[in-house]
């Protein structure tokens, strides 16, 4: 089922250590490429994070990255806040994102060190 995903999708999954799609670790060069892609092309990275969140709906890190990108790239702050509440998602990073959305604070950009 997961084999049909494009290769760039698997590079982004490097940032979700709990989900490797059964393929094992990715080479280090892919890690750097995914980071560059996420930092320099947020809209494209958003599509990858959204796909990761769809394939792993219980992975809170994947959900956080997809929702963070959606709020930041597409400007859907109110919809993202509603989805966090509707889906009853809780983690330190998601709770911080919800607080940022409520207070109209800046949405953080991608960082490989974020949870």
N, C-alpha and C positions, 0 to 999 in steps of 0.2 A: 504494500500500500504506500509506504513512504518512499519507495524507490523512484516514483514518478516526479518527485520534487526536483527543481532545477539545482545544479551544483552550488550556485550562490546561496541558496537557502541553507544548505548544509554548513557553509562557512559561517553564517550568522548564528546557527545553533551552537557554535563554539562557546558563546556567551551564556548558554544555558546548560551547565554541566550535568544537571539531573536528567537531561533528555538528549540522547545521541541518536535516536532513531534506529538503534541496533547496529549502527555502522562503525562504532568505535571512535577513538580520538582522531581529530583532523590534524594534518601537518601544520607546523608553525607558520609557514608562509601564508596559509589560508587565514590564520588568525589575524595577521597584520592587514591583509587585504580586507577582511570584514570590518576591522576597526576603521580603516581609511574610508571604506564605503559608507559606513554609518556616520562618520564625522563630516564627510564632505558631500554627501548626497542623502540628506535626511528623508526626502520624499521616497527615494528608492528603498532606503533602509526600513521605512515605515511598512512598506509592502512585505518585506521579509519578516519583520517582527509580527505583523498581523497573521501571516501564514504560520509562523511558529506558535502563536497563541491559539490558532484554530486547530492545529495538529495536537497541541498539548493543553487542553482547556483547564486542567488542574494545576498547571505550572504557573505559580504566581509571578515568577520573574518574567516569564514570557508575556503574561497578561499586563504586567506593569510596563514593559517596554512598548508593547503595542498601544496601550492607552496613553502613555506619555507622548509617544510620537504623534498619535492622533490629535491630542490637544495642542501640541507644539506646531506640527506641520500643517494640519488642516484647520486649526483654530476652533475645533469643536469642544470647547471647554465645558459648556453646560451639558452637552450630550455625554461626554466622558464622565463627568461627575454623576449624572443620572445612571449610567451603566455601572459604575463602581457600586452605587447603592443597590441597584436592581439585582446585580449578580452577587451581592453580599461578599465582595472580595476584601480580604484583610491581610495585610502584611505591613511591616514598617514602611517600606517604600510606597506601597499603595495608599496607606494612610497619610503619608507626607504629601503625595500627589493630590489627594482629595483636599487636604488643607490648603495647598497652593492654589488649587482651582477655586475654592471658596473665597480666599482672600485676594484673588486676582494677582497673586505673586507670579514671578517669572517661572516658566516651565524649564527644567534643566535640559541641557543638550545631552546627547549620548556620551557616556563614559564607560570604558571597559571595566572600571572598578565599581560601578554601581551594582547593587544587588539585583 
